[in-house]
Amino acid sequence: MTRTNISIVLEKLNAKDYVIEGEVATEEEYNSNVKWVVADNNGQAVFGTKPDDMPSWTAVKTELNKL
């Protein structure tokens, strides 16, 4: 399995507990296609909005531009 640039960047920025669904090339796609795990319900991930301590699109885009 090939890692995507977005997964490489998120790891570099110390992001945790997320799932990437589809392409991520814009802020809109980042907000809709990166699913953040915000809780655990008996072993099932509960997804929600991006926690404040996770990377912003601006930070992600800056790192993507470096690749």
MIZAMAR-635199 format. One record per residue: x, y, z of N, C-alpha, C in turn; residue number from 1. Coordinates in pm, 1 decimal. Atoms other than C-alpha are relative to their C-alpha. Example, Ala and Ser with C-alpha at 12.3 -4.5 7.8 and 13.67 -1.06 7.14 Angstrom:
! residues 2
+----------+----------+----------+----------+----------+----------+----------+----------+----------+-----+
:      n.x :      n.y :      n.z :     ca.x :     ca.y :     ca.z :      c.x :      c.y :      c.z : num :
+----------+----------+----------+----------+----------+----------+----------+----------+----------+-----+
:     89.0 :   -119.0 :      0.0 :   1230.0 :   -450.0 :    780.0 :     90.0 :    120.0 :      0.0 :   1 :
:    -82.0 :   -119.0 :     -6.0 :   1367.0 :   -106.0 :    714.0 :    -77.0 :    109.0 :     73.0 :   2 :
+----------+----------+----------+----------+----------+----------+----------+----------+----------+-----+
This chain:
! residues 67
+----------+----------+----------+----------+----------+----------+----------+----------+----------+-----+
:      n.x :      n.y :      n.z :     ca.x :     ca.y :     ca.z :      c.x :      c.y :      c.z : num :
+----------+----------+----------+----------+----------+----------+----------+----------+----------+-----+
:     85.1 :   -118.7 :      0.0 :      0.0 :      0.0 :      0.0 :     89.0 :    124.2 :      0.0 :   1 :
:    -76.8 :   -123.0 :     10.6 :    139.1 :    337.3 :    -99.3 :    -61.4 :    106.2 :     89.2 :   2 :
:     48.6 :   -109.9 :    -84.1 :    114.4 :    618.9 :    150.7 :    -19.7 :    124.6 :    -85.4 :   3 :
:     26.2 :   -124.1 :     72.1 :    -33.5 :    940.6 :     23.5 :     79.4 :    113.2 :     63.2 :   4 :
:    -69.3 :   -117.1 :    -54.2 :    135.8 :   1276.6 :     63.9 :    -71.8 :     55.9 :    121.3 :   5 :
:     74.4 :    -54.8 :   -113.7 :   -143.3 :   1385.2 :    296.1 :     26.5 :    -81.1 :    126.4 :   6 :
:    -27.6 :     80.7 :   -119.6 :    -80.4 :   1092.5 :    530.8 :    141.9 :     23.8 :     50.2 :   7 :
:   -138.1 :    -30.7 :    -39.2 :    294.0 :   1166.2 :    528.7 :      4.8 :    132.4 :     75.3 :   8 :
:      1.2 :   -132.6 :    -63.3 :    229.1 :   1531.3 :    614.2 :    -69.5 :     -4.3 :    135.9 :   9 :
:     70.4 :      7.6 :   -128.3 :    -24.8 :   1453.0 :    887.2 :     86.1 :    -68.1 :    106.0 :  10 :
:    -89.5 :     66.0 :    -94.4 :    221.0 :   1213.5 :   1048.4 :    112.1 :     93.9 :     43.0 :  11 :
:   -107.0 :    -95.4 :    -29.8 :    497.6 :   1475.3 :   1025.7 :    -47.0 :    107.7 :     97.0 :  12 :
:     57.4 :   -103.7 :    -86.7 :    267.1 :   1725.4 :   1198.2 :    -59.0 :    -58.3 :    128.7 :  13 :
:     42.1 :     67.6 :   -123.3 :    195.8 :   1472.8 :   1476.1 :   -150.5 :    -14.8 :     15.2 :  14 :
:    143.8 :     24.9 :     -6.5 :   -169.2 :   1423.0 :   1386.8 :    -23.5 :   -143.3 :     45.5 :  15 :
:     33.8 :    132.7 :    -51.6 :   -334.9 :   1126.9 :   1557.1 :   -147.3 :    -28.3 :    -22.9 :  16 :
:    139.1 :     45.8 :      0.0 :   -651.5 :    926.2 :   1525.5 :    -84.3 :     61.7 :   -112.0 :  17 :
:     74.4 :    -50.4 :    115.9 :   -777.0 :   1001.0 :   1177.3 :     -7.7 :   -108.2 :   -107.2 :  18 :
:     15.2 :     85.4 :    117.1 :   -893.6 :    826.0 :    862.4 :    -15.5 :     93.7 :   -119.6 :  19 :
:      9.8 :    -80.2 :    122.1 :   -848.5 :    967.5 :    512.7 :    -88.7 :    -75.0 :    -98.0 :  20 :
:     92.0 :     58.8 :     97.3 :  -1133.7 :    900.6 :    271.0 :      5.3 :     83.9 :   -127.2 :  21 :
:     -6.2 :    -71.9 :    126.8 :  -1063.9 :   1002.5 :    -88.0 :    119.8 :     92.4 :     -8.8 :  22 :
:   -108.8 :    -93.9 :     27.7 :   -842.6 :   1278.4 :   -220.2 :     -5.3 :    118.5 :     96.0 :  23 :
:     -8.9 :   -120.9 :    -81.8 :   -720.9 :   1574.6 :    -17.4 :     98.6 :     94.4 :    -67.8 :  24 :
:    -84.2 :    -97.0 :     69.2 :   -591.4 :   1862.9 :   -228.8 :    -41.6 :    143.6 :     29.8 :  25 :
:     49.9 :   -133.5 :    -31.5 :   -798.9 :   2155.6 :   -102.3 :    -45.9 :      4.0 :    145.3 :  26 :
:     48.6 :    -13.6 :   -137.3 :   -916.8 :   2292.0 :    229.5 :   -136.7 :    -67.4 :     15.6 :  27 :
:    131.8 :     63.0 :     -4.7 :  -1270.1 :   2177.3 :    149.9 :     12.3 :   -152.1 :     11.2 :  28 :
:    -21.3 :    145.4 :     -6.1 :  -1147.3 :   1821.2 :     86.2 :     62.6 :    -41.4 :    132.3 :  29 :
:    -60.5 :     28.6 :   -130.7 :   -935.0 :   1832.2 :    402.0 :   -108.4 :     -6.7 :    107.2 :  30 :
:    105.5 :     -5.3 :   -101.4 :  -1237.8 :   1928.3 :    608.1 :   -103.3 :   -110.9 :    -16.6 :  31 :
:    102.4 :    102.7 :     20.2 :  -1464.4 :   1667.1 :    449.5 :     55.4 :   -142.2 :     -9.9 :  32 :
:    -53.6 :    133.8 :     24.4 :  -1231.7 :   1375.1 :    370.8 :     93.5 :    -53.2 :    107.8 :  33 :
:    -77.8 :     48.2 :   -114.5 :  -1018.5 :   1358.7 :    684.7 :    -97.0 :    -11.6 :    117.0 :  34 :
:     92.8 :     28.0 :   -109.6 :  -1229.3 :   1196.4 :    955.7 :     80.6 :    -16.2 :    128.5 :  35 :
:    -72.8 :     -1.1 :   -126.1 :  -1112.5 :   1254.1 :   1313.0 :    -71.4 :    -86.5 :    102.9 :  36 :
:     55.7 :     84.4 :   -105.1 :  -1166.2 :    991.8 :   1581.7 :     -2.3 :     83.5 :    127.9 :  37 :
:     14.3 :    -83.9 :   -119.0 :  -1302.3 :   1179.3 :   1881.4 :    -39.6 :    -79.6 :    123.3 :  38 :
:     38.9 :     84.2 :   -114.1 :  -1416.3 :    889.3 :   2099.4 :      1.9 :   -145.8 :    -43.1 :  39 :
:      5.3 :    144.1 :     22.8 :  -1432.4 :    513.5 :   2130.5 :   -128.0 :    -49.8 :     64.9 :  40 :
:    124.6 :     53.9 :    -51.4 :  -1765.0 :    338.1 :   2170.2 :      9.1 :   -152.3 :     -7.6 :  41 :
:    -16.3 :    145.2 :     -5.0 :  -1689.6 :    -20.4 :   2274.9 :     79.6 :    -53.9 :   -119.1 :  42 :
:    -85.9 :     45.2 :    107.9 :  -1410.7 :    -54.2 :   2018.4 :    -33.9 :     56.0 :   -136.4 :  43 :
:     39.6 :    -62.7 :    126.5 :  -1591.7 :    139.4 :   1745.4 :     40.1 :    147.6 :      4.3 :  44 :
:    -40.0 :   -140.0 :      7.1 :  -1442.9 :    471.8 :   1639.3 :   -122.0 :     89.6 :    -16.6 :  45 :
:    102.4 :   -103.0 :     13.9 :  -1666.0 :    775.4 :   1681.1 :     69.0 :    119.5 :    -65.7 :  46 :
:    -61.5 :   -108.8 :     73.5 :  -1583.9 :   1042.9 :   1424.4 :    -69.2 :    131.5 :     28.7 :  47 :
:     54.5 :   -132.8 :    -23.7 :  -1629.4 :   1415.5 :   1472.1 :     85.9 :    105.7 :    -66.9 :  48 :
:    -74.9 :   -109.6 :     60.3 :  -1491.1 :   1755.3 :   1379.3 :    143.9 :     -0.3 :     49.1 :  49 :
:   -141.9 :     -4.0 :    -30.2 :  -1119.4 :   1823.2 :   1383.1 :     23.9 :     62.8 :    136.5 :  50 :
:    -34.7 :    -58.7 :   -129.7 :   -992.2 :   1871.9 :   1737.5 :     93.5 :    119.9 :    -18.7 :  51 :
:    -79.5 :   -121.9 :     10.6 :   -826.8 :   2208.3 :   1798.6 :    150.1 :    -25.6 :     -1.1 :  52 :
:   -144.0 :     26.7 :     -6.7 :   -489.4 :   2045.5 :   1865.6 :     53.3 :    -76.7 :   -121.0 :  53 :
:    -44.1 :     66.1 :    122.5 :   -475.4 :   1879.6 :   1522.6 :     33.6 :    106.3 :   -105.5 :  54 :
:    -49.7 :    -99.3 :     96.7 :   -309.6 :   2049.9 :   1221.2 :   -110.6 :     68.0 :    -80.1 :  55 :
:     90.8 :    -77.9 :     84.5 :   -491.5 :   2325.0 :   1037.1 :     33.4 :    -26.4 :   -146.8 :  56 :
:    -26.7 :     14.8 :    142.3 :   -523.6 :   2321.0 :    659.5 :    122.4 :     83.0 :    -40.4 :  57 :
:   -114.5 :    -85.8 :     34.1 :   -270.3 :   2607.4 :    642.5 :    131.3 :    -72.6 :     29.9 :  58 :
:   -120.6 :     74.7 :    -35.9 :     -9.3 :   2397.0 :    823.9 :     20.7 :   -119.3 :    -92.6 :  59 :
:     -8.0 :    115.1 :     89.4 :    -88.3 :   2092.5 :    611.0 :     44.2 :     43.9 :   -138.6 :  60 :
:    -32.8 :    -48.2 :    133.9 :    -71.3 :   2289.3 :    285.3 :    144.7 :     45.9 :     -7.7 :  61 :
:   -140.2 :    -43.5 :     -3.1 :    263.2 :   2444.1 :    384.3 :     92.6 :   -120.1 :    -12.2 :  62 :
:    -84.6 :    120.1 :      6.3 :    410.3 :   2097.7 :    438.8 :    -16.6 :    -74.3 :   -133.1 :  63 :
:     21.5 :     63.3 :    130.2 :    251.7 :   1957.3 :    121.9 :     83.0 :     68.5 :   -108.4 :  64 :
:    -76.1 :    -75.4 :     99.2 :    420.0 :   2233.3 :    -77.5 :    149.6 :    -29.6 :      6.1 :  65 :
:   -141.2 :     34.2 :    -15.9 :    757.5 :   2118.8 :     57.3 :     35.5 :   -135.3 :    -60.3 :  66 :
:    -26.5 :    133.6 :     53.8 :    717.8 :   1766.7 :    -82.1 :     30.9 :      3.9 :   -148.6 :  67 :
+----------+----------+----------+----------+----------+----------+----------+----------+----------+-----+
